[in-house]
Amino acid sequence: MKSLRLKAIANFIDSHDAVIDVGCDHGLLSIYLVEHQKCFKILASDINQNALNNAINNIKRKHLEAKIPTIISDGLNSINTKSFNTLILSGMGTTTILKILSNKSKLLSINKIIIQSNNNLFELRKGLLKIGYLIEDELIVRENNIDYIIIKFIKGKTIYTSLELEFGPILINKKSSVNYYKRQYYKYLEIKNKLPKENLEIVNRIKNLKKIINNLEK
Ligand SMILES: C[S@@+](CC[C@H](N)C(=O)[O-])C[C@H]1O[C@@H](n2cnc3c(N)ncnc32)[C@H](O)[C@@H]1O
């Protein structure tokens, strides 16, 4: 598996984790986890039969059918989650992810959730906090000129400021994040300069990014 993004997600998984790969698509992450003995057990699921067929074919090609069961399911709806403790939700949008996680009864045994959402990390962090998960770690992976944020949530309660919800409570304190925030800063500066009139939200975001960058470069 070549994807740096998927490898980074895999690095958040421990050998005692019983994992559900929700929205597995091609199944490459599940295969990688089993091939590298990264988890205790795994279930690969997807809402889409064509996607799951791709996963099933890839799993068969590697002769891993016995180790990677598959299931068609909208989120966790058709899955008995009781014997699993970890979820992976990657490559989906925040709305879909939060909808999947709104099925509370399915989360009783889940104490770790690894998420790579394609958008709206403020709402994602806020939503996970609301259902009883806090952020233990966050990571930026840059691949093909795209920044992916991967977040490890574990069960627990805390309070985050709106700055932390927007930019990441762990990331804003990691020196290695500075280039990511600089890219964000220039991106929003360009957006601001193209707008016909001042947009307060963008102006505030730029100010906050500058503050984060200055703090990291101290
Ligand atoms: C862009 S792919 C990401 C695949 C893989 N997780 C990754 O990160 O490379 C998104 C996958 O999520 C699946 N998906 C979307 N909504 C879903 C839902 N409600 N339940 C399960 N799978 C879903 C799609 O069918 C698709 O295969």
Ligand as a Chemical Component Dictionary entry (heavy atoms), coordinates in Angstrom:
data_LIG
# 
_chem_comp.id                   LIG 
_chem_comp.type                 NON-POLYMER 
_chem_comp.pdbx_formal_charge   0 
_chem_comp.three_letter_code    LIG 
# 
loop_
_chem_comp_atom.comp_id 
_chem_comp_atom.atom_id 
_chem_comp_atom.alt_atom_id 
_chem_comp_atom.type_symbol 
_chem_comp_atom.charge 
_chem_comp_atom.model_Cartn_x 
_chem_comp_atom.model_Cartn_y 
_chem_comp_atom.model_Cartn_z 
_chem_comp_atom.pdbx_ordinal 
LIG C1  C1  C 0  -13.671 8.106 -0.390 1  
LIG S1  S1  S 1  -14.029 6.506 0.178  2  
LIG C2  C2  C 0  -12.786 6.324 1.428  3  
LIG C3  C3  C 0  -12.283 4.926 1.483  4  
LIG C4  C4  C 0  -11.265 4.632 2.584  5  
LIG N1  N1  N 0  -11.886 4.659 3.894  6  
LIG C5  C5  C 0  -10.120 5.611 2.523  7  
LIG O1  O1  O 0  -9.962  6.402 3.446  8  
LIG O2  O2  O -1 -9.377  5.579 1.531  9  
LIG C6  C6  C 0  -15.505 6.690 1.133  10 
LIG C7  C7  C 0  -16.222 5.348 1.308  11 
LIG O3  O3  O 0  -17.199 5.526 2.335  12 
LIG C8  C8  C 0  -18.356 4.817 1.958  13 
LIG N2  N2  N 0  -19.502 5.363 2.720  14 
LIG C9  C9  C 0  -20.112 6.567 2.551  15 
LIG N3  N3  N 0  -21.129 6.697 3.410  16 
LIG C10 C10 C 0  -21.151 5.557 4.159  17 
LIG C11 C11 C 0  -21.981 5.087 5.214  18 
LIG N4  N4  N 0  -23.016 5.810 5.683  19 
LIG N5  N5  N 0  -21.712 3.882 5.741  20 
LIG C12 C12 C 0  -20.682 3.125 5.283  21 
LIG N6  N6  N 0  -19.876 3.516 4.276  22 
LIG C13 C13 C 0  -20.100 4.717 3.721  23 
LIG C14 C14 C 0  -18.432 5.019 0.457  24 
LIG O4  O4  O 0  -19.244 4.034 -0.158 25 
LIG C15 C15 C 0  -16.959 4.912 0.052  26 
LIG O5  O5  O 0  -16.600 3.604 -0.277 27 
# 
loop_
_chem_comp_bond.comp_id 
_chem_comp_bond.atom_id_1 
_chem_comp_bond.atom_id_2 
_chem_comp_bond.value_order 
_chem_comp_bond.pdbx_ordinal 
LIG C1  S1  SING 1  
LIG S1  C2  SING 2  
LIG S1  C6  SING 3  
LIG C2  C3  SING 4  
LIG C3  C4  SING 5  
LIG C4  N1  SING 6  
LIG C4  C5  SING 7  
LIG C5  O1  DOUB 8  
LIG C5  O2  SING 9  
LIG C6  C7  SING 10 
LIG C7  O3  SING 11 
LIG C7  C15 SING 12 
LIG O3  C8  SING 13 
LIG C8  N2  SING 14 
LIG C8  C14 SING 15 
LIG N2  C9  SING 16 
LIG N2  C13 SING 17 
LIG C9  N3  DOUB 18 
LIG N3  C10 SING 19 
LIG C10 C11 SING 20 
LIG C10 C13 DOUB 21 
LIG C11 N4  SING 22 
LIG C11 N5  DOUB 23 
LIG N5  C12 SING 24 
LIG C12 N6  DOUB 25 
LIG N6  C13 SING 26 
LIG C14 O4  SING 27 
LIG C14 C15 SING 28 
LIG C15 O5  SING 29 
# 
